[in-house]
Amino acid sequence: MDPNLKQRIIEEAYRLFITKGMKQTSFCDVAVAVHKSKGAVIHYFPSKKKLIDAVVRMRFFPDSQISCECILWLTRIGMSF
């Protein structure tokens, strides 16, 4: 078992979201990038929304304990982080 797999999935998903776009990036794309099966990716992130949330949290709010939904809501009402 790869102890860094979850982190590698998040990093590769971010790279793919930047290069291909979030809508065009599939679980299969991420699996190929980390040299694992689609099932291995889904084990850590059962939905694309959860994967996107993890990418946003890691890349933009690494020290935050609040949810991505809360952060998005707070930025809509004018708060900055």
C-alpha positions as CSV (number, residue, x, y, z in Angstrom):
1,M,0.0,0.0,0.0
2,D,1.3,3.5,-0.9
3,P,1.1,5.7,2.2
4,N,1.3,8.8,0.1
5,L,-1.3,7.8,-2.4
6,K,-4.0,10.2,-1.2
7,Q,-1.7,13.1,-1.4
8,R,-0.4,12.1,-4.8
9,I,-4.0,11.8,-6.1
10,I,-4.8,15.3,-4.9
11,E,-1.6,16.7,-6.5
12,E,-2.2,15.0,-9.8
13,A,-5.9,16.0,-9.8
14,Y,-4.8,19.6,-9.4
15,R,-2.4,19.3,-12.2
16,L,-5.0,17.7,-14.5
17,F,-7.7,20.3,-13.5
18,I,-5.3,23.1,-14.5
19,T,-4.3,21.4,-17.8
20,K,-7.5,19.8,-18.9
21,G,-10.2,21.5,-16.8
22,M,-12.2,20.1,-14.0
23,K,-15.1,19.1,-16.1
24,Q,-12.9,17.2,-18.6
25,T,-10.8,15.5,-16.0
26,S,-12.1,12.0,-15.1
27,F,-11.3,9.5,-12.4
28,C,-9.6,7.4,-15.0
29,D,-7.3,10.4,-15.9
30,V,-6.3,10.7,-12.3
31,A,-5.8,7.0,-11.9
32,V,-3.5,6.9,-14.9
33,A,-1.5,9.8,-13.6
34,V,-0.8,8.1,-10.3
35,H,-0.4,4.6,-11.9
36,K,-3.3,3.1,-10.0
37,S,-6.7,1.8,-10.7
38,K,-9.9,4.0,-10.9
39,G,-11.1,2.0,-7.9
40,A,-8.0,3.1,-5.9
41,V,-8.9,6.8,-6.6
42,I,-12.6,6.2,-5.7
43,H,-11.5,4.5,-2.4
44,Y,-10.1,7.9,-1.2
45,F,-12.6,10.1,-3.1
46,P,-16.0,8.5,-3.7
47,S,-17.2,11.5,-5.8
48,K,-15.6,14.1,-8.0
49,K,-17.0,16.8,-5.6
50,K,-15.0,15.3,-2.7
51,L,-11.9,15.3,-4.9
52,I,-12.4,18.9,-6.0
53,D,-13.0,19.9,-2.3
54,A,-9.7,18.2,-1.3
55,V,-7.8,19.9,-4.1
56,V,-9.2,23.3,-3.2
57,R,-8.5,22.8,0.5
58,M,-4.9,21.6,-0.1
59,R,-3.9,24.2,-2.7
60,F,-5.7,27.3,-1.4
61,F,-6.5,26.7,2.3
62,P,-4.0,24.2,3.6
63,D,-4.2,25.3,7.3
64,S,-7.9,25.9,7.4
65,Q,-10.2,23.7,9.5
66,I,-13.4,25.0,7.9
67,S,-15.2,23.3,5.1
68,C,-14.8,24.3,1.4
69,E,-18.5,25.2,1.3
70,C,-18.1,27.6,4.2
71,I,-15.0,29.2,2.7
72,L,-16.9,29.7,-0.6
73,W,-19.9,31.2,1.2
74,L,-17.6,33.5,3.2
75,T,-15.9,34.7,0.1
76,R,-19.2,35.4,-1.6
77,I,-20.2,37.7,1.2
78,G,-16.9,39.6,1.0
79,M,-14.5,38.0,3.5
80,S,-11.0,37.2,2.3
81,F,-8.5,34.6,3.5
